[in-house]
Amino acid sequence: MRKAKPFVSGADMWRDSVKTYGVIGARCSCLRYLETQANHPNPEEKVFCQQLREAMSAERNYTNADVYPYTEKRAVSEGNTELYNQSKQVNHLCAGDIAEALYRCEYGDGTHDFNTALNALTDHYGMERVRFVLVSLVNADAVLGRYPFELRRWAQDNSYSNNDSKSDFRLRTHPVIIAGLINRMRELPVELTDNLVPAVAKKPSLLGKLDDNKRKVERDKAANKDKPATKKRGETEVTS
């Protein structure tokens, strides 16, 4: 564990960690440091930790591309190709960072700090993206049977019938380790699954926007179904 002593402030520690480990690796390292220092009695150390939290918070959730959960074919037909491509690109980054977080949160004896890994990932990508990528990973390997039946069923229950379930990204991380991360996520209370860190404002999902638009169109159709048609004749409106 990197010590804080060489750094003037918590912000310096964060910047150095990002430069050394990358954003996800830095989050894992700094979150674990904060956990070890949580009950430190030294006032200067408490200030240092607060500075570190503030520096981490300033770069939280900078991957702002919406999660697009449908197929490329549907995206093209609905004019959402750009959203699809942006989402797919971030999905690949997220998949790689899942492997990085699990690597950084390995204790050295084969066990992992799944809670810290999950916090680091959701701080950066949001729970919706992390869940979507994990679902895609499990679905992509379903034929190989490398995940337990319970997780394969979970992935099917959390995927969309017309999404790109056969993702083209693969991880070298062992499925047993990925399964541990998924199980940790599934243990969270329902009210926390969209937001592990209370300080992060929940971002409206693209899926919710698409569904809201669809429901609005259906409501408008229903409202106009029994409405008598009107035609203008000169300055007089006539109802047929």
N, C-alpha and C positions, 0 to 999 in steps of 0.2 A: 504494500500500500504506500503510495507516494505521500510523504509528509508535507505539512503546510509550512514548516519552519523556514525554508528558503524563500518563501514568497512574502512580499510586502503586504499584499491584500488577497482576499478571496477572489477578486476579479482577476488578479495576476495568475492565480492557480488555475482558474478556469481557462484563460487564454492559452496558457502553457499546455494544459491537458488536451485542448482541442488540437493544437499544433502537433502534439506528440501522438495522440491516439485517434484523432478524428472526433466528430461530434458525439456519436453514439458511444464510442469507447470512453470519451471524456465524461459523459453523463454517468456511465456505469462506475467509473473510478471515483468521481466526485460524490455520487450518491452514497457509495460505500464509505467514503471518508466521513461524510456528514453523519452517517449512522453511528460510526465509532465515536464521534465527538458529541453526540446528542446530549450527554449529561456532564460535559466537561465544566468544571467549576470556574475556570479562568475567564474573567470578563473579556479580555482581549481575544481569546479564542472564540467566544460567543459572537463577538463583532465580526471576526474573520469568517465564521460560518455563515452569518447573515449576508455578508458581502458575496460569498460564494453562491448562496441561494439566489440572490438578486441577479447575479451575472448569468446563472443558468436560466432563470426565468425570462430574461431579456431575449434569449434565442430560442424560446420554446415554440414548437409548432410552426416553424418557418416553411415547411412543405405544405403549401396551402392548396394544392390541386385537389379537387373533389374526387371522391371514390366513384368511379363509373362501374356499376356492377353487371352490365349487360355485354352482349357480344359485339364484335366489330361490325358485323352485318347489320345489326339493329342500329348501331351508332351512325353508320353511313345513311341508312334509310331515314333516320330522324334528324339528320344534320348535326350530329354530335361527334363527328370524327375527331375534332380537336380535343374535346373532353376525354374521349376514349384514349387517344395517344398520350395525353398528359398523365392520365391516371395509370396507364400501363407502365410508363417510364418510372413513376414514383413507386409502383408496385415492385419493380425490379430492385430499386434502391432499398426499399423496405426489406425485401427478402434477404439481400446481402447483409443488411444491418442486423437482422435477426440472428444470423450466424455470428456476426461480430459481437453482439451483446452477450450471447451465450458463451462465447469464448472468453470475453472479459470478466464474466461473472462465474467462472469456474474456480472452485476453491483450491484445486491442485490434487485432490484425492478422488476426482471423478464426480463429485457432487457440485451442484450449481445453486447460485442465489437467484432463483427464478423471479422473485419479487422485484429485485433491483433491475434485472434485465427487462422486465415488463414495464416498469416505471420509466426506464430510459427510453424505450421504444415508443410508448404512448405519449410521453412528453413531446417527442419529436414528430411523430406521425399521426397521433390520435388513435383511440381504441378501434374506431370503425375500420381504418386502413389495416391495422395490425391483425384484427380478426379476419378481414377479408383475405389477406395474404396467407394466413395460417390455414384457413379453410381451403384455399386453392392448392396449397402444398399437399394437404392430406388427400384431396380429391385426385390430384395428379398421380399420386402413388397408390391409389386404391386398388388397382389391378395387381400390383406387386404384393399387396398384403403386408406391408412393413409396419402399418399402424394397427393397433387393436381395433376390434370390431366396434367397440363403443365410440372411439374417436372417428371412425369412418362414418358411423351413423350421425354423430354430431356434425361432421362436415357437410353431410347431405342435408341435414335439417337447417343448416345455416347458410346454404347456398341458394342461388336462384336457378330455377329450372332452365333458363335460357342464358346463363352467363358462361364465360369462357372457363369452365371448370378445369380443363386440361391446360394448366398454365405451362409456359415454356421456361420457367426458372426452376432450378434445382439447387439444393444445398448439400454440401459435403457433411454438414452436421448430422450426427446419427439420429434416426427417427425417435429413438427412446428419449433423447434430450429434448427434441422438439415437442414430443408428447408431454414431457414434464412441464414445459412452458405453457402449453395449451391447458393442461389440468390446473395449473395455478390460476390462469385466467378464468376458468370455469368455476373456481372456488369463490370468486369475488361475489359479493352481494349484488343483486340485480341493479340497485341504484348506483353502483360504482362502475359498472362495466363500460359505460360510455365516457368515464372521466376518472382515472385513477388518482389524479392530483387535483384536489379541490380548487386550487388557484387558477386552473386552466378553464377558461370559458368554453362551454360546449359549442361547437361549430355546427350549424345546420347541415344536414347531409344532403348530397345531391339527390339520393334516392327519395328522400322526403319531399324535395322540391318537385321532382318528376311526378310522384304520386299525388301531390297536392294539385298540380296542373291537370292531371288526368281526372281527378275527382271534380274539379271545377268545371271541366268540359262536360262531364256527365250530368252535373247539376244544372248547367245551362240548357242542355238538351231536354232534360226532364221538365224544366220550368217553361220552355217554349213549346213543348209537345201539344198541350191543350190550349195554348194561347191563340185566339182567333187572328187570322192574317188580315192585315190592313193594306190598302192600296190608296195612293194619293191621286185624286182626280182634280187637277187644277189646284185650288186652295182648300178643297174639302177632302177629309179622310173618310174612306168608306170601308166598313168591316164586312168581309165576306163570310 
